[in-house]
Amino acid sequence: AGVESGAVTAFALAPVTPNPMHGAGRVEFALPRSAGVRVSVIDLQGREAMLLADGEYAAGRHSVAFSTARTGGLNAGLYFVQMRVAGQTFTRRLAITR
């Protein structure tokens, strides 16, 4: 269940593009109503490696661009992009290459 066109009827987190990622990527999410959202990159140990979005977002589709060079960079490997919203958690796998 990605973020598709049409009316937004449920919370959704689309896969990261491109994936695998080298340098820069983008993640999209959809909200059926305004809500507090936190989108993070999580490492395999469950630690937050990078914060991508944190705050109140209006209903609709949103896109966040990010770079592995941001905040000191992320090493090559497997990560997860996690969205927490309205008591729910959505997760997508992300591979970073060098």
Biopython code that builds the backbone (N, CA, C, O; Angstrom):
import numpy as np
from Bio.PDB.StructureBuilder import StructureBuilder

atoms = [
    (1, "ALA", "N", (0.856, -1.180, 0.000)),
    (1, "ALA", "CA", (0.000, 0.000, 0.000)),
    (1, "ALA", "C", (0.891, 1.228, 0.000)),
    (1, "ALA", "O", (1.393, 1.631, 1.049)),
    (2, "GLY", "N", (1.088, 1.813, -1.139)),
    (2, "GLY", "CA", (1.899, 3.013, -1.249)),
    (2, "GLY", "C", (1.035, 4.245, -1.210)),
    (2, "GLY", "O", (-0.145, 4.176, -0.867)),
    (3, "VAL", "N", (1.610, 5.358, -1.557)),
    (3, "VAL", "CA", (0.887, 6.616, -1.621)),
    (3, "VAL", "C", (0.477, 6.803, -3.072)),
    (3, "VAL", "O", (1.311, 7.124, -3.918)),
    (4, "GLU", "N", (-0.801, 6.604, -3.366)),
    (4, "GLU", "CA", (-1.282, 6.648, -4.737)),
    (4, "GLU", "C", (-2.100, 7.909, -4.975)),
    (4, "GLU", "O", (-2.416, 8.643, -4.039)),
    (5, "SER", "N", (-2.443, 8.155, -6.247)),
    (5, "SER", "CA", (-3.254, 9.316, -6.567)),
    (5, "SER", "C", (-4.699, 9.060, -6.146)),
    (5, "SER", "O", (-5.071, 7.925, -5.847)),
    (6, "GLY", "N", (-5.510, 10.114, -6.123)),
    (6, "GLY", "CA", (-6.898, 10.003, -5.687)),
    (6, "GLY", "C", (-7.040, 10.537, -4.277)),
    (6, "GLY", "O", (-6.092, 11.066, -3.696)),
    (7, "ALA", "N", (-8.240, 10.390, -3.736)),
    (7, "ALA", "CA", (-8.509, 10.886, -2.394)),
    (7, "ALA", "C", (-7.725, 10.088, -1.358)),
    (7, "ALA", "O", (-7.588, 8.870, -1.477)),
    (8, "VAL", "N", (-7.215, 10.773, -0.350)),
    (8, "VAL", "CA", (-6.480, 10.114, 0.729)),
    (8, "VAL", "C", (-7.505, 9.640, 1.756)),
    (8, "VAL", "O", (-8.197, 10.454, 2.369)),
    (9, "THR", "N", (-7.601, 8.336, 1.942)),
    (9, "THR", "CA", (-8.588, 7.774, 2.870)),
    (9, "THR", "C", (-7.951, 7.082, 4.068)),
    (9, "THR", "O", (-8.649, 6.700, 5.007)),
    (10, "ALA", "N", (-6.618, 6.917, 4.043)),
    (10, "ALA", "CA", (-5.923, 6.252, 5.144)),
    (10, "ALA", "C", (-4.492, 6.762, 5.221)),
    (10, "ALA", "O", (-3.947, 7.263, 4.237)),
    (11, "PHE", "N", (-3.888, 6.632, 6.402)),
    (11, "PHE", "CA", (-2.475, 6.964, 6.557)),
    (11, "PHE", "C", (-1.663, 5.980, 5.718)),
    (11, "PHE", "O", (-1.977, 4.790, 5.680)),
    (12, "ALA", "N", (-0.620, 6.469, 5.045)),
    (12, "ALA", "CA", (0.198, 5.592, 4.204)),
    (12, "ALA", "C", (1.616, 6.126, 4.102)),
    (12, "ALA", "O", (1.845, 7.336, 4.128)),
    (13, "LEU", "N", (2.562, 5.206, 3.986)),
    (13, "LEU", "CA", (3.972, 5.520, 3.778)),
    (13, "LEU", "C", (4.419, 4.792, 2.522)),
    (13, "LEU", "O", (4.348, 3.565, 2.454)),
    (14, "ALA", "N", (4.875, 5.534, 1.538)),
    (14, "ALA", "CA", (5.334, 4.931, 0.274)),
    (14, "ALA", "C", (6.766, 4.432, 0.425)),
    (14, "ALA", "O", (7.482, 4.877, 1.322)),
    (15, "PRO", "N", (7.192, 3.518, -0.436)),
    (15, "PRO", "CA", (8.594, 3.083, -0.421)),
    (15, "PRO", "C", (9.534, 4.248, -0.740)),
    (15, "PRO", "O", (9.164, 5.174, -1.461)),
    (16, "VAL", "N", (10.731, 4.192, -0.206)),
    (16, "VAL", "CA", (11.758, 5.198, -0.493)),
    (16, "VAL", "C", (12.183, 5.047, -1.951)),
    (16, "VAL", "O", (12.327, 3.930, -2.449)),
    (17, "THR", "N", (12.381, 6.162, -2.625)),
    (17, "THR", "CA", (12.890, 6.130, -4.002)),
    (17, "THR", "C", (14.134, 6.985, -4.099)),
    (17, "THR", "O", (14.155, 8.072, -3.522)),
    (18, "PRO", "N", (15.155, 6.562, -4.786)),
    (18, "PRO", "CA", (15.349, 5.199, -5.278)),
    (18, "PRO", "C", (15.729, 4.277, -4.128)),
    (18, "PRO", "O", (16.119, 4.735, -3.054)),
    (19, "ASN", "N", (15.615, 2.995, -4.358)),
    (19, "ASN", "CA", (15.991, 2.012, -3.354)),
    (19, "ASN", "C", (16.511, 0.778, -4.082)),
    (19, "ASN", "O", (15.727, 0.091, -4.737)),
    (20, "PRO", "N", (17.805, 0.473, -3.992)),
    (20, "PRO", "CA", (18.782, 1.046, -3.070)),
    (20, "PRO", "C", (19.107, 2.498, -3.412)),
    (20, "PRO", "O", (18.955, 2.950, -4.547)),
    (21, "MET", "N", (19.553, 3.194, -2.397)),
    (21, "MET", "CA", (19.799, 4.630, -2.482)),
    (21, "MET", "C", (21.288, 4.908, -2.377)),
    (21, "MET", "O", (21.994, 4.291, -1.580)),
    (22, "HIS", "N", (21.752, 5.838, -3.187)),
    (22, "HIS", "CA", (23.137, 6.296, -3.138)),
    (22, "HIS", "C", (23.106, 7.812, -3.193)),
    (22, "HIS", "O", (22.851, 8.386, -4.252)),
    (23, "GLY", "N", (23.360, 8.469, -2.074)),
    (23, "GLY", "CA", (23.390, 9.928, -2.051)),
    (23, "GLY", "C", (22.102, 10.555, -1.574)),
    (23, "GLY", "O", (22.018, 10.996, -0.428)),
    (24, "ALA", "N", (21.081, 10.604, -2.440)),
    (24, "ALA", "CA", (19.843, 11.298, -2.090)),
    (24, "ALA", "C", (18.635, 10.448, -2.429)),
    (24, "ALA", "O", (18.664, 9.627, -3.346)),
    (25, "GLY", "N", (17.570, 10.667, -1.666)),
    (25, "GLY", "CA", (16.335, 9.927, -1.892)),
    (25, "GLY", "C", (15.136, 10.755, -1.481)),
    (25, "GLY", "O", (15.250, 11.911, -1.074)),
    (26, "ARG", "N", (13.984, 10.123, -1.603)),
    (26, "ARG", "CA", (12.726, 10.802, -1.286)),
    (26, "ARG", "C", (11.769, 9.778, -0.698)),
    (26, "ARG", "O", (11.733, 8.624, -1.123)),
    (27, "VAL", "N", (11.004, 10.217, 0.276)),
    (27, "VAL", "CA", (9.953, 9.387, 0.852)),
    (27, "VAL", "C", (8.666, 10.216, 0.851)),
    (27, "VAL", "O", (8.678, 11.413, 1.135)),
    (28, "GLU", "N", (7.571, 9.555, 0.528)),
    (28, "GLU", "CA", (6.270, 10.221, 0.488)),
    (28, "GLU", "C", (5.334, 9.563, 1.482)),
    (28, "GLU", "O", (5.409, 8.360, 1.734)),
    (29, "PHE", "N", (4.442, 10.387, 2.049)),
    (29, "PHE", "CA", (3.431, 9.848, 2.952)),
    (29, "PHE", "C", (2.117, 10.586, 2.740)),
    (29, "PHE", "O", (2.091, 11.712, 2.244)),
    (30, "ALA", "N", (1.035, 9.932, 3.126)),
    (30, "ALA", "CA", (-0.300, 10.492, 2.927)),
    (30, "ALA", "C", (-1.053, 10.479, 4.250)),
    (30, "ALA", "O", (-0.927, 9.554, 5.053)),
    (31, "LEU", "N", (-1.842, 11.535, 4.452)),
    (31, "LEU", "CA", (-2.625, 11.680, 5.675)),
    (31, "LEU", "C", (-4.076, 11.987, 5.304)),
    (31, "LEU", "O", (-4.313, 12.911, 4.526)),
    (32, "PRO", "N", (-5.048, 11.252, 5.829)),
    (32, "PRO", "CA", (-6.445, 11.548, 5.536)),
    (32, "PRO", "C", (-6.964, 12.759, 6.312)),
    (32, "PRO", "O", (-8.003, 13.323, 5.970)),
    (33, "ARG", "N", (-6.237, 13.151, 7.352)),
    (33, "ARG", "CA", (-6.582, 14.323, 8.169)),
    (33, "ARG", "C", (-5.290, 14.896, 8.732)),
    (33, "ARG", "O", (-4.257, 14.225, 8.729)),
    (34, "SER", "N", (-5.342, 16.118, 9.209)),
    (34, "SER", "CA", (-4.132, 16.705, 9.790)),
    (34, "SER", "C", (-3.738, 15.897, 11.027)),
    (34, "SER", "O", (-4.590, 15.415, 11.774)),
    (35, "ALA", "N", (-2.420, 15.763, 11.222)),
    (35, "ALA", "CA", (-1.931, 14.941, 12.332)),
    (35, "ALA", "C", (-0.472, 15.244, 12.608)),
    (35, "ALA", "O", (0.249, 15.750, 11.748)),
    (36, "GLY", "N", (-0.052, 14.930, 13.812)),
    (36, "GLY", "CA", (1.360, 14.995, 14.164)),
    (36, "GLY", "C", (2.079, 13.788, 13.571)),
    (36, "GLY", "O", (1.652, 12.649, 13.760)),
    (37, "VAL", "N", (3.170, 14.041, 12.855)),
    (37, "VAL", "CA", (3.882, 12.992, 12.139)),
    (37, "VAL", "C", (5.360, 13.036, 12.513)),
    (37, "VAL", "O", (5.944, 14.110, 12.651)),
    (38, "ARG", "N", (5.959, 11.854, 12.674)),
    (38, "ARG", "CA", (7.412, 11.749, 12.858)),
    (38, "ARG", "C", (7.899, 10.687, 11.884)),
    (38, "ARG", "O", (7.472, 9.534, 11.943)),
    (39, "VAL", "N", (8.800, 11.087, 10.985)),
    (39, "VAL", "CA", (9.378, 10.172, 10.001)),
    (39, "VAL", "C", (10.882, 10.132, 10.260)),
    (39, "VAL", "O", (11.548, 11.166, 10.273)),
    (40, "SER", "N", (11.407, 8.921, 10.465)),
    (40, "SER", "CA", (12.814, 8.748, 10.821)),
    (40, "SER", "C", (13.439, 7.610, 10.031)),
    (40, "SER", "O", (12.744, 6.718, 9.543)),
    (41, "VAL", "N", (14.776, 7.655, 9.912)),
    (41, "VAL", "CA", (15.543, 6.528, 9.417)),
    (41, "VAL", "C", (16.045, 5.800, 10.659)),
    (41, "VAL", "O", (16.659, 6.405, 11.538)),
    (42, "ILE", "N", (15.777, 4.495, 10.724)),
    (42, "ILE", "CA", (16.114, 3.675, 11.885)),
    (42, "ILE", "C", (17.167, 2.650, 11.477)),
    (42, "ILE", "O", (17.050, 2.031, 10.420)),
    (43, "ASP", "N", (18.200, 2.466, 12.311)),
    (43, "ASP", "CA", (19.213, 1.456, 11.991)),
    (43, "ASP", "C", (18.753, 0.074, 12.457)),
    (43, "ASP", "O", (17.682, -0.058, 13.050)),
    (44, "LEU", "N", (19.558, -0.948, 12.191)),
    (44, "LEU", "CA", (19.172, -2.322, 12.525)),
    (44, "LEU", "C", (19.056, -2.581, 14.023)),
    (44, "LEU", "O", (18.417, -3.548, 14.435)),
    (45, "GLN", "N", (19.664, -1.731, 14.835)),
    (45, "GLN", "CA", (19.561, -1.872, 16.289)),
    (45, "GLN", "C", (18.347, -1.119, 16.841)),
    (45, "GLN", "O", (18.121, -1.102, 18.051)),
    (46, "GLY", "N", (17.566, -0.496, 15.950)),
    (46, "GLY", "CA", (16.373, 0.224, 16.384)),
    (46, "GLY", "C", (16.618, 1.657, 16.805)),
    (46, "GLY", "O", (15.728, 2.304, 17.358)),
    (47, "ARG", "N", (17.825, 2.165, 16.548)),
    (47, "ARG", "CA", (18.157, 3.546, 16.919)),
    (47, "ARG", "C", (17.790, 4.495, 15.792)),
    (47, "ARG", "O", (17.917, 4.156, 14.615)),
    (48, "GLU", "N", (17.339, 5.676, 16.154)),
    (48, "GLU", "CA", (17.033, 6.697, 15.155)),
    (48, "GLU", "C", (18.346, 7.251, 14.614)),
    (48, "GLU", "O", (19.122, 7.856, 15.354)),
    (49, "ALA", "N", (18.594, 7.040, 13.316)),
    (49, "ALA", "CA", (19.831, 7.484, 12.690)),
    (49, "ALA", "C", (19.677, 8.847, 12.033)),
    (49, "ALA", "O", (20.655, 9.580, 11.887)),
    (50, "MET", "N", (18.460, 9.192, 11.637)),
    (50, "MET", "CA", (18.211, 10.468, 10.972)),
    (50, "MET", "C", (16.733, 10.818, 11.112)),
    (50, "MET", "O", (15.870, 9.968, 10.894)),
    (51, "LEU", "N", (16.442, 12.050, 11.470)),
    (51, "LEU", "CA", (15.072, 12.538, 11.553)),
    (51, "LEU", "C", (14.732, 13.248, 10.253)),
    (51, "LEU", "O", (15.425, 14.187, 9.861)),
    (52, "LEU", "N", (13.678, 12.813, 9.584)),
    (52, "LEU", "CA", (13.291, 13.395, 8.296)),
    (52, "LEU", "C", (12.143, 14.389, 8.409)),
    (52, "LEU", "O", (12.117, 15.388, 7.690)),
    (53, "ALA", "N", (11.204, 14.131, 9.294)),
    (53, "ALA", "CA", (10.047, 15.028, 9.471)),
    (53, "ALA", "C", (9.519, 14.868, 10.882)),
    (53, "ALA", "O", (9.467, 13.759, 11.414)),
    (54, "ASP", "N", (9.129, 15.977, 11.484)),
    (54, "ASP", "CA", (8.577, 15.931, 12.841)),
    (54, "ASP", "C", (7.714, 17.160, 13.039)),
    (54, "ASP", "O", (8.226, 18.277, 13.114)),
    (55, "GLY", "N", (6.406, 16.960, 13.125)),
    (55, "GLY", "CA", (5.519, 18.081, 13.344)),
    (55, "GLY", "C", (4.120, 17.804, 12.855)),
    (55, "GLY", "O", (3.777, 16.682, 12.481)),
    (56, "GLU", "N", (3.325, 18.844, 12.865)),
    (56, "GLU", "CA", (1.930, 18.767, 12.440)),
    (56, "GLU", "C", (1.869, 18.974, 10.927)),
    (56, "GLU", "O", (2.415, 19.947, 10.408)),
    (57, "TYR", "N", (1.213, 18.070, 10.232)),
    (57, "TYR", "CA", (1.054, 18.161, 8.782)),
    (57, "TYR", "C", (-0.423, 18.163, 8.438)),
    (57, "TYR", "O", (-1.220, 17.486, 9.089)),
    (58, "ALA", "N", (-0.789, 18.921, 7.419)),
    (58, "ALA", "CA", (-2.170, 18.991, 6.951)),
    (58, "ALA", "C", (-2.540, 17.705, 6.222)),
    (58, "ALA", "O", (-1.665, 16.948, 5.802)),
    (59, "ALA", "N", (-3.825, 17.466, 6.077)),
    (59, "ALA", "CA", (-4.295, 16.317, 5.306)),
    (59, "ALA", "C", (-3.773, 16.428, 3.880)),
    (59, "ALA", "O", (-3.653, 17.528, 3.340)),
    (60, "GLY", "N", (-3.464, 15.285, 3.272)),
    (60, "GLY", "CA", (-2.984, 15.278, 1.891)),
    (60, "GLY", "C", (-1.711, 14.470, 1.748)),
    (60, "GLY", "O", (-1.340, 13.690, 2.626)),
    (61, "ARG", "N", (-1.051, 14.677, 0.621)),
    (61, "ARG", "CA", (0.191, 13.963, 0.304)),
    (61, "ARG", "C", (1.389, 14.864, 0.573)),
    (61, "ARG", "O", (1.356, 16.062, 0.293)),
    (62, "HIS", "N", (2.436, 14.277, 1.114)),
    (62, "HIS", "CA", (3.640, 15.034, 1.461)),
    (62, "HIS", "C", (4.865, 14.264, 0.990)),
    (62, "HIS", "O", (4.844, 13.036, 0.903)),
    (63, "SER", "N", (5.928, 14.992, 0.687)),
    (63, "SER", "CA", (7.164, 14.405, 0.196)),
    (63, "SER", "C", (8.335, 15.014, 0.950)),
    (63, "SER", "O", (8.388, 16.227, 1.154)),
    (64, "VAL", "N", (9.275, 14.168, 1.365)),
    (64, "VAL", "CA", (10.462, 14.627, 2.080)),
    (64, "VAL", "C", (11.690, 14.128, 1.327)),
    (64, "VAL", "O", (11.871, 12.922, 1.160)),
    (65, "ALA", "N", (12.527, 15.047, 0.876)),
    (65, "ALA", "CA", (13.791, 14.694, 0.232)),
    (65, "ALA", "C", (14.867, 14.665, 1.310)),
    (65, "ALA", "O", (14.845, 15.470, 2.242)),
    (66, "PHE", "N", (15.806, 13.736, 1.178)),
    (66, "PHE", "CA", (16.905, 13.681, 2.141)),
    (66, "PHE", "C", (18.156, 13.129, 1.480)),
    (66, "PHE", "O", (18.111, 12.514, 0.414)),
    (67, "SER", "N", (19.275, 13.373, 2.153)),
    (67, "SER", "CA", (20.579, 12.967, 1.635)),
    (67, "SER", "C", (21.317, 12.174, 2.696)),
    (67, "SER", "O", (21.220, 12.481, 3.884)),
    (68, "THR", "N", (22.056, 11.153, 2.274)),
    (68, "THR", "CA", (22.846, 10.374, 3.229)),
    (68, "THR", "C", (24.002, 11.194, 3.784)),
    (68, "THR", "O", (24.589, 10.807, 4.795)),
    (69, "ALA", "N", (24.344, 12.307, 3.159)),
    (69, "ALA", "CA", (25.422, 13.168, 3.645)),
    (69, "ALA", "C", (24.947, 14.071, 4.784)),
    (69, "ALA", "O", (25.769, 14.636, 5.506)),
    (70, "ARG", "N", (23.633, 14.214, 4.950)),
    (70, "ARG", "CA", (23.072, 15.077, 5.986)),
    (70, "ARG", "C", (23.422, 14.536, 7.371)),
    (70, "ARG", "O", (23.469, 13.323, 7.573)),
    (71, "THR", "N", (23.659, 15.413, 8.297)),
    (71, "THR", "CA", (23.991, 15.091, 9.693)),
    (71, "THR", "C", (25.113, 14.066, 9.830)),
    (71, "THR", "O", (25.028, 13.151, 10.648)),
    (72, "GLY", "N", (26.155, 14.221, 9.034)),
    (72, "GLY", "CA", (27.304, 13.344, 9.170)),
    (72, "GLY", "C", (27.224, 12.087, 8.336)),
    (72, "GLY", "O", (28.195, 11.333, 8.263)),
    (73, "GLY", "N", (26.101, 11.847, 7.711)),
    (73, "GLY", "CA", (25.967, 10.721, 6.792)),
    (73, "GLY", "C", (25.573, 9.416, 7.446)),
    (73, "GLY", "O", (25.665, 9.242, 8.661)),
    (74, "LEU", "N", (25.137, 8.516, 6.605)),
    (74, "LEU", "CA", (24.798, 7.162, 7.022)),
    (74, "LEU", "C", (25.732, 6.215, 6.287)),
    (74, "LEU", "O", (26.013, 6.412, 5.105)),
    (75, "ASN", "N", (26.205, 5.206, 6.966)),
    (75, "ASN", "CA", (27.050, 4.209, 6.327)),
    (75, "ASN", "C", (26.216, 3.341, 5.405)),
    (75, "ASN", "O", (24.997, 3.248, 5.550)),
    (76, "ALA", "N", (26.887, 2.707, 4.455)),
    (76, "ALA", "CA", (26.200, 1.757, 3.588)),
    (76, "ALA", "C", (25.621, 0.641, 4.450)),
    (76, "ALA", "O", (26.242, 0.211, 5.423)),
    (77, "GLY", "N", (24.441, 0.182, 4.091)),
    (77, "GLY", "CA", (23.825, -0.905, 4.842)),
    (77, "GLY", "C", (22.319, -0.876, 4.751)),
    (77, "GLY", "O", (21.750, -0.154, 3.933)),
    (78, "LEU", "N", (21.675, -1.660, 5.589)),
    (78, "LEU", "CA", (20.236, -1.773, 5.622)),
    (78, "LEU", "C", (19.666, -0.911, 6.743)),
    (78, "LEU", "O", (20.157, -0.935, 7.871)),
    (79, "TYR", "N", (18.630, -0.155, 6.418)),
    (79, "TYR", "CA", (17.942, 0.713, 7.372)),
    (79, "TYR", "C", (16.446, 0.546, 7.158)),
    (79, "TYR", "O", (16.003, -0.178, 6.266)),
    (80, "PHE", "N", (15.678, 1.235, 7.998)),
    (80, "PHE", "CA", (14.236, 1.282, 7.847)),
    (80, "PHE", "C", (13.791, 2.722, 7.947)),
    (80, "PHE", "O", (14.319, 3.483, 8.758)),
    (81, "VAL", "N", (12.823, 3.104, 7.128)),
    (81, "VAL", "CA", (12.180, 4.408, 7.266)),
    (81, "VAL", "C", (10.889, 4.136, 8.010)),
    (81, "VAL", "O", (10.089, 3.290, 7.610)),
    (82, "GLN", "N", (10.699, 4.862, 9.094)),
    (82, "GLN", "CA", (9.555, 4.630, 9.964)),
    (82, "GLN", "C", (8.734, 5.902, 10.098)),
    (82, "GLN", "O", (9.279, 6.981, 10.333)),
    (83, "MET", "N", (7.420, 5.772, 9.948)),
    (83, "MET", "CA", (6.499, 6.892, 10.150)),
    (83, "MET", "C", (5.596, 6.554, 11.328)),
    (83, "MET", "O", (4.961, 5.499, 11.360)),
    (84, "ARG", "N", (5.551, 7.456, 12.286)),
    (84, "ARG", "CA", (4.649, 7.316, 13.428)),
    (84, "ARG", "C", (3.614, 8.420, 13.334)),
    (84, "ARG", "O", (3.944, 9.603, 13.245)),
    (85, "VAL", "N", (2.345, 8.007, 13.356)),
    (85, "VAL", "CA", (1.249, 8.963, 13.235)),
    (85, "VAL", "C", (0.003, 8.373, 13.887)),
    (85, "VAL", "O", (-0.326, 7.208, 13.662)),
    (86, "ALA", "N", (-0.679, 9.163, 14.682)),
    (86, "ALA", "CA", (-1.965, 8.788, 15.281)),
    (86, "ALA", "C", (-1.934, 7.409, 15.936)),
    (86, "ALA", "O", (-2.864, 6.623, 15.758)),
    (87, "GLY", "N", (-0.871, 7.103, 16.693)),
    (87, "GLY", "CA", (-0.770, 5.834, 17.387)),
    (87, "GLY", "C", (-0.439, 4.645, 16.497)),
    (87, "GLY", "O", (-0.477, 3.503, 16.955)),
    (88, "GLN", "N", (-0.116, 4.895, 15.239)),
    (88, "GLN", "CA", (0.235, 3.836, 14.299)),
    (88, "GLN", "C", (1.686, 3.997, 13.870)),
    (88, "GLN", "O", (2.233, 5.099, 13.906)),
    (89, "THR", "N", (2.310, 2.887, 13.462)),
    (89, "THR", "CA", (3.673, 2.908, 12.956)),
    (89, "THR", "C", (3.705, 2.204, 11.610)),
    (89, "THR", "O", (3.186, 1.097, 11.464)),
    (90, "PHE", "N", (4.319, 2.856, 10.626)),
    (90, "PHE", "CA", (4.490, 2.315, 9.281)),
    (90, "PHE", "C", (5.973, 2.224, 9.008)),
    (90, "PHE", "O", (6.719, 3.133, 9.371)),
    (91, "THR", "N", (6.425, 1.148, 8.374)),
    (91, "THR", "CA", (7.855, 0.932, 8.161)),
    (91, "THR", "C", (8.120, 0.480, 6.734)),
    (91, "THR", "O", (7.383, -0.335, 6.179)),
    (92, "ARG", "N", (9.183, 1.021, 6.148)),
    (92, "ARG", "CA", (9.661, 0.610, 4.816)),
    (92, "ARG", "C", (11.150, 0.327, 4.919)),
    (92, "ARG", "O", (11.871, 1.005, 5.650)),
    (93, "ARG", "N", (11.606, -0.681, 4.183)),
    (93, "ARG", "CA", (13.029, -1.043, 4.175)),
    (93, "ARG", "C", (13.788, -0.100, 3.231)),
    (93, "ARG", "O", (13.254, 0.339, 2.213)),
    (94, "LEU", "N", (15.039, 0.200, 3.588)),
    (94, "LEU", "CA", (15.904, 1.079, 2.795)),
    (94, "LEU", "C", (17.313, 0.513, 2.787)),
    (94, "LEU", "O", (17.889, 0.242, 3.840)),
    (95, "ALA", "N", (17.862, 0.337, 1.598)),
    (95, "ALA", "CA", (19.266, -0.085, 1.451)),
    (95, "ALA", "C", (20.066, 1.122, 0.964)),
    (95, "ALA", "O", (19.672, 1.791, 0.009)),
    (96, "ILE", "N", (21.181, 1.392, 1.620)),
    (96, "ILE", "CA", (22.073, 2.485, 1.228)),
    (96, "ILE", "C", (23.366, 1.879, 0.716)),
    (96, "ILE", "O", (23.980, 1.036, 1.372)),
    (97, "THR", "N", (23.772, 2.326, -0.476)),
    (97, "THR", "CA", (25.005, 1.837, -1.091)),
    (97, "THR", "C", (26.004, 2.976, -1.189)),
    (97, "THR", "O", (25.641, 4.146, -1.076)),
    (98, "ARG", "N", (27.259, 2.627, -1.399)),
    (98, "ARG", "CA", (28.323, 3.636, -1.578)),
    (98, "ARG", "C", (28.825, 3.611, -2.985)),
    (98, "ARG", "O", (29.718, 4.381, -3.336)),
]
sb = StructureBuilder()
sb.init_structure("model")
sb.init_model(0)
sb.init_chain("A")
sb.init_seg("    ")
for serial, (resi, resn, name, xyz) in enumerate(atoms, 1):
    if name == "N":
        sb.init_residue(resn, " ", resi, " ")
    sb.init_atom(name, np.array(xyz, "f"), 0.0, 1.0, " ", f" {name:<3s}", serial, name[0])
structure = sb.get_structure()
